[in-house]
Amino acid sequence: MLSLKEGSLFSILHSKCPKCNLDKLYEDNNPYHLSKLGSMHKNCARCGQKFEPETGFYYGAMYVSYGLSVGLMFIVAAILYWGFDASFAVLLTTILGIYILGFPLLFRISRNIWLAMFVKYNPTLRAELERQHI
């Protein structure tokens, strides 16, 4: 049985290798260091999984990002409109503000989801690497 510190969801939320969940994906853990926003390690230092399986691999993450953005903005708009009876100007300002501030997080989570869709978690490999202390 999976613990809370392993699995695909864990790797997506914590930017860890989707195969072993032991090494980080990005060179800088802070997505708000914008100069290093998309800087990823080439491979996992623990299991060797390539983080860019082919050139242009992350173009598909744009579709994931779009879906997440639209879903988030719809939820925010619905809450403001029906919950607080906000005006159009308030809706637009709030949605744009949230999107601008949340873009680095959405960018990284979209990449994490896209990679996790193609690289499956291997609990046996993780247990073996932890046992070997690699």
MIVO-959890 format. One line per field, with one value per residue: residue number from 1; residue in one letter; x, y, z of N, C-alpha, C in turn. Coordinates in Angstrom, 2 decimals. Example, Ala and Ser with C-alpha at 12.3 -4.5 7.8 and 13.67 -1.06 7.14 Angstrom:
BEGIN
pos = [1;2]
code = [A;S]
n.u = [13.19;12.85]
n.v = [-5.69;-2.25]
n.w = [7.80;7.08]
ca.u = [12.30;13.67]
ca.v = [-4.50;-1.06]
ca.w = [7.80;7.14]
c.u = [13.20;12.90]
c.v = [-3.30;0.03]
c.w = [7.80;7.87]
//
This chain:
BEGIN
pos = [1;2;3;4;5;6;7;8;9;10;11;12;13;14;15;16;17;18;19;20;21;22;23;24;25;26;27;28;29;30;31;32;33;34;35;36;37;38;39;40;41;42;43;44;45;46;47;48;49;50;51;52;53;54;55;56;57;58;59;60;61;62;63;64;65;66;67;68;69;70;71;72;73;74;75;76;77;78;79;80;81;82;83;84;85;86;87;88;89;90;91;92;93;94;95;96;97;98;99;100;101;102;103;104;105;106;107;108;109;110;111;112;113;114;115;116;117;118;119;120;121;122;123;124;125;126;127;128;129;130;131;132;133;134]
code = [M;L;S;L;K;E;G;S;L;F;S;I;L;H;S;K;C;P;K;C;N;L;D;K;L;Y;E;D;N;N;P;Y;H;L;S;K;L;G;S;M;H;K;N;C;A;R;C;G;Q;K;F;E;P;E;T;G;F;Y;Y;G;A;M;Y;V;S;Y;G;L;S;V;G;L;M;F;I;V;A;A;I;L;Y;W;G;F;D;A;S;F;A;V;L;L;T;T;I;L;G;I;Y;I;L;G;F;P;L;L;F;R;I;S;R;N;I;W;L;A;M;F;V;K;Y;N;P;T;L;R;A;E;L;E;R;Q;H;I]
n.u = [0.84;0.48;2.19;1.71;3.88;4.66;4.10;2.22;0.71;2.06;4.57;3.83;2.85;5.05;7.17;8.90;10.87;8.95;9.16;10.64;10.23;12.20;14.17;14.60;12.90;13.48;16.07;16.04;14.07;12.18;9.53;9.16;11.56;12.15;14.06;15.00;12.83;11.98;14.14;15.32;16.64;18.62;18.46;17.20;18.95;18.89;17.48;17.99;16.12;15.16;14.33;13.50;12.26;12.23;12.98;11.14;9.21;7.69;5.80;3.23;2.44;1.40;-1.29;-2.27;-1.75;-3.44;-5.97;-5.94;-5.75;-8.10;-10.03;-9.43;-9.83;-12.55;-13.69;-12.93;-14.23;-16.91;-17.27;-16.83;-18.83;-21.36;-21.18;-20.34;-21.48;-20.00;-18.83;-18.25;-15.77;-14.39;-14.35;-12.77;-10.34;-9.54;-9.33;-7.35;-5.23;-4.85;-4.14;-1.76;-0.11;-0.16;0.94;3.70;3.49;1.42;2.70;4.83;3.44;1.91;3.89;4.85;2.60;2.31;4.71;4.36;2.24;3.38;5.50;5.55;5.01;7.20;7.07;8.60;11.15;11.72;11.80;13.98;16.06;16.06;16.77;19.34;20.52;21.08]
n.v = [-1.18;2.26;4.98;8.32;9.63;8.82;7.86;8.84;11.23;12.39;12.86;14.75;16.94;17.57;17.93;15.78;12.99;11.08;8.34;7.16;8.83;10.03;11.95;15.44;17.31;19.86;22.34;24.47;24.72;26.70;28.06;30.73;31.93;33.24;33.22;30.67;29.09;27.03;25.34;22.20;19.17;16.92;14.12;11.76;11.61;9.43;7.14;7.35;8.07;9.77;13.16;14.66;13.09;13.28;15.68;18.65;17.57;18.70;20.37;19.42;19.86;22.35;22.12;20.87;22.88;24.86;23.68;23.42;26.14;27.29;25.83;26.58;29.37;29.45;28.35;30.26;32.53;31.69;31.41;34.07;35.42;34.13;33.68;36.09;38.08;39.69;42.42;42.80;44.03;43.52;40.72;40.31;41.62;40.17;37.54;37.86;38.73;36.47;34.60;35.70;35.76;33.05;31.77;30.71;28.45;26.96;26.47;24.75;22.63;21.71;20.72;18.70;17.02;16.27;14.84;12.80;11.47;9.91;8.56;6.02;5.41;3.42;1.38;-0.78;-0.31;2.04;1.07;-0.63;1.18;2.76;0.84;0.24;2.63;4.56]
n.w = [0.00;-0.80;0.71;2.05;1.10;-1.40;-4.83;-7.81;-7.46;-5.29;-6.49;-8.41;-6.91;-5.32;-7.00;-7.72;-8.97;-11.16;-11.39;-9.24;-7.06;-5.48;-6.14;-6.95;-9.53;-10.55;-10.87;-9.12;-6.33;-5.81;-7.47;-8.00;-8.53;-11.22;-13.28;-13.31;-13.76;-15.59;-15.52;-15.50;-14.11;-16.04;-15.77;-13.36;-10.38;-8.75;-9.91;-12.61;-14.53;-17.46;-17.67;-19.79;-22.16;-24.99;-27.58;-27.37;-25.76;-23.66;-24.83;-24.87;-22.29;-22.28;-22.93;-20.68;-18.82;-19.80;-19.38;-16.55;-15.86;-16.95;-15.54;-12.86;-13.00;-13.65;-11.34;-9.41;-10.48;-10.33;-7.56;-6.72;-8.16;-7.60;-4.87;-3.68;-5.13;-6.93;-8.96;-12.55;-13.01;-10.62;-10.74;-13.10;-12.42;-10.14;-11.14;-13.14;-11.51;-9.82;-11.77;-12.84;-10.55;-9.93;-12.10;-12.26;-10.55;-11.82;-14.25;-13.53;-12.23;-14.36;-16.07;-14.40;-14.20;-16.89;-17.35;-15.47;-16.61;-18.54;-17.41;-15.25;-11.76;-9.80;-7.28;-6.41;-7.43;-6.03;-3.37;-3.58;-4.24;-1.91;-0.07;-0.87;-0.39;-2.33]
ca.u = [0.00;1.26;2.11;1.48;5.13;5.02;3.05;2.18;0.24;3.16;5.60;3.30;2.74;6.34;8.17;9.86;10.94;7.72;9.45;11.09;9.83;13.30;15.00;13.81;12.88;13.96;17.33;15.68;12.74;11.28;9.06;9.15;12.84;11.70;15.16;15.23;11.51;11.89;15.43;15.16;17.77;18.51;18.07;17.08;20.23;18.69;17.10;18.45;15.01;15.33;13.23;13.03;12.42;12.51;12.95;9.80;8.30;6.82;4.79;1.93;2.10;0.62;-2.71;-2.56;-1.76;-4.66;-7.08;-5.87;-6.01;-9.53;-10.76;-9.20;-10.47;-13.99;-14.05;-12.80;-15.30;-18.18;-17.32;-16.99;-20.10;-22.52;-20.98;-20.14;-22.16;-18.97;-19.01;-17.38;-14.43;-13.78;-14.07;-11.65;-9.12;-9.17;-8.92;-6.04;-4.24;-4.57;-3.43;-0.39;0.65;-0.11;1.52;4.86;3.02;0.71;3.70;5.53;2.51;1.55;5.02;4.89;1.50;2.63;5.74;3.79;1.35;4.17;6.44;4.77;5.68;7.63;7.36;9.66;12.42;11.94;12.21;15.34;16.99;16.15;17.50;20.75;20.96;21.63]
ca.v = [0.00;3.47;5.95;9.68;10.16;8.15;7.75;9.88;12.50;12.94;13.39;15.94;18.05;17.89;18.04;14.69;12.03;10.28;6.91;6.70;9.82;10.29;13.09;16.57;17.55;21.19;22.77;25.37;24.32;27.85;28.43;32.18;32.37;33.15;32.94;29.23;28.49;25.78;24.62;20.87;18.26;16.06;12.78;11.54;11.18;8.17;6.00;7.56;8.41;11.02;14.08;15.12;11.89;13.65;17.11;19.19;16.74;19.47;21.15;18.89;20.41;23.57;21.74;20.63;24.20;25.53;23.06;23.82;27.58;27.53;25.27;27.44;30.67;29.23;28.17;31.57;33.39;31.20;31.76;35.53;35.87;33.63;33.76;37.45;38.99;40.64;43.06;42.30;44.59;42.76;39.39;40.36;41.98;39.06;36.41;38.18;38.74;35.09;33.94;36.22;35.29;31.59;31.20;29.82;27.17;26.25;26.04;23.57;21.52;21.18;19.87;17.52;16.15;15.74;13.81;11.68;10.73;9.03;7.80;5.46;5.19;2.05;1.24;-1.78;0.40;2.95;0.28;-1.13;2.31;3.14;-0.23;0.37;3.98;5.25]
ca.w = [0.00;-0.92;1.80;1.57;0.57;-2.63;-5.83;-8.83;-6.90;-4.50;-7.39;-9.07;-5.96;-4.70;-8.07;-7.57;-10.07;-11.15;-11.36;-7.92;-6.03;-4.55;-6.52;-7.41;-10.97;-10.92;-10.28;-8.02;-5.84;-5.74;-8.81;-8.16;-9.07;-12.60;-14.21;-13.31;-13.70;-16.35;-15.48;-14.93;-14.22;-17.23;-15.33;-11.92;-9.81;-8.03;-10.76;-13.97;-15.44;-18.20;-17.43;-21.09;-22.99;-26.38;-27.83;-27.47;-24.97;-22.77;-25.54;-24.45;-20.98;-22.49;-22.88;-19.26;-18.20;-20.23;-18.66;-15.15;-15.77;-17.19;-14.40;-11.69;-13.20;-13.57;-9.93;-8.75;-10.98;-9.79;-6.14;-6.59;-8.74;-6.87;-3.43;-3.19;-6.04;-7.35;-10.27;-13.60;-12.80;-9.53;-11.28;-14.03;-11.68;-9.26;-11.97;-13.73;-10.43;-9.43;-12.86;-12.93;-9.38;-9.90;-13.32;-12.04;-9.99;-12.88;-15.23;-13.02;-12.00;-15.67;-16.51;-13.54;-14.61;-18.22;-17.20;-14.73;-17.50;-19.40;-16.59;-14.15;-10.49;-9.58;-5.85;-6.22;-7.68;-4.91;-2.21;-3.85;-4.12;-0.50;0.63;-1.27;0.00;-3.51]
c.u = [0.88;1.09;1.85;2.74;5.60;3.82;3.06;1.73;1.32;4.21;5.12;3.32;4.08;7.48;9.29;9.83;9.69;7.96;9.81;10.68;10.96;14.13;14.13;13.95;13.62;15.25;17.10;14.27;11.73;10.82;9.05;10.53;12.70;12.82;15.44;13.90;11.43;13.16;15.26;16.49;17.56;17.95;17.88;18.42;20.11;18.42;17.53;17.36;15.30;14.10;12.75;13.24;12.72;12.41;11.50;8.76;7.28;5.85;3.39;1.49;1.31;-0.88;-3.14;-2.67;-3.03;-5.87;-7.11;-6.24;-7.50;-10.35;-10.64;-9.93;-12.00;-14.44;-13.99;-13.94;-16.65;-18.33;-17.55;-18.36;-21.30;-22.39;-20.91;-20.81;-21.21;-19.28;-18.02;-15.94;-13.70;-13.43;-12.82;-10.34;-8.63;-8.64;-7.54;-4.94;-3.85;-3.78;-1.98;0.45;0.81;0.56;2.73;4.45;2.30;1.68;4.38;4.60;2.08;2.66;5.08;3.80;1.81;3.67;5.18;2.81;2.10;5.17;5.70;5.63;5.99;8.01;8.46;11.02;12.73;12.44;13.64;16.37;17.15;16.95;19.00;21.36;21.63;21.10]
c.v = [1.25;4.35;7.33;10.29;9.40;8.09;8.94;11.22;13.17;13.56;14.66;17.13;18.49;17.98;17.02;13.79;11.15;8.78;6.40;7.61;10.22;11.53;14.21;16.77;18.82;21.54;23.68;25.04;25.46;28.25;29.93;32.76;32.22;32.85;31.44;28.46;27.13;24.95;23.29;20.11;17.40;14.69;12.78;11.00;9.82;6.99;6.16;7.92;9.74;11.89;14.76;13.99;12.18;15.16;17.57;18.44;17.57;20.40;20.68;19.42;21.71;23.28;21.48;21.97;24.95;24.99;23.45;25.29;27.87;27.01;26.14;28.76;30.54;29.10;29.50;32.49;32.98;31.58;33.26;35.98;35.43;33.74;35.16;38.51;40.10;41.21;42.47;42.79;43.84;41.35;39.39;40.65;40.82;37.88;36.67;38.19;37.33;34.38;34.41;35.71;33.76;30.96;30.30;28.45;26.34;25.69;24.75;22.39;20.90;20.29;18.58;16.52;15.50;14.62;12.58;10.87;9.69;8.17;7.31;5.22;3.70;1.86;0.22;-1.14;1.34;2.19;-0.22;-0.01;2.75;2.11;-0.14;1.70;4.71;6.66]
c.w = [0.00;0.31;1.20;0.94;-0.67;-3.57;-6.78;-8.29;-6.07;-5.41;-8.08;-8.11;-5.38;-5.71;-7.89;-8.81;-10.05;-11.07;-9.97;-6.77;-5.10;-4.89;-7.08;-8.92;-11.37;-10.19;-9.08;-7.59;-5.83;-7.14;-9.05;-8.43;-10.59;-13.60;-14.30;-13.31;-14.40;-16.33;-14.74;-15.01;-15.45;-16.87;-13.83;-11.41;-9.12;-8.97;-12.21;-14.97;-16.13;-17.97;-18.70;-22.08;-24.45;-26.52;-28.01;-26.64;-24.19;-23.50;-25.14;-23.10;-21.11;-22.42;-21.44;-18.54;-18.56;-19.47;-17.19;-14.96;-15.93;-16.02;-13.16;-11.82;-13.14;-12.12;-9.18;-9.18;-10.40;-8.32;-5.95;-7.06;-7.90;-5.35;-2.89;-4.06;-6.53;-8.73;-11.27;-13.41;-11.70;-9.99;-12.14;-13.31;-10.82;-10.07;-12.60;-12.68;-9.99;-10.52;-12.94;-11.76;-9.37;-11.10;-13.07;-11.47;-11.04;-13.92;-14.77;-12.79;-13.32;-16.22;-15.69;-13.94;-15.95;-18.13;-16.50;-15.57;-18.32;-18.64;-15.36;-12.92;-10.30;-8.11;-5.56;-6.40;-6.51;-3.68;-2.38;-3.70;-2.67;0.28;0.34;-0.84;-1.15;-3.55]
//
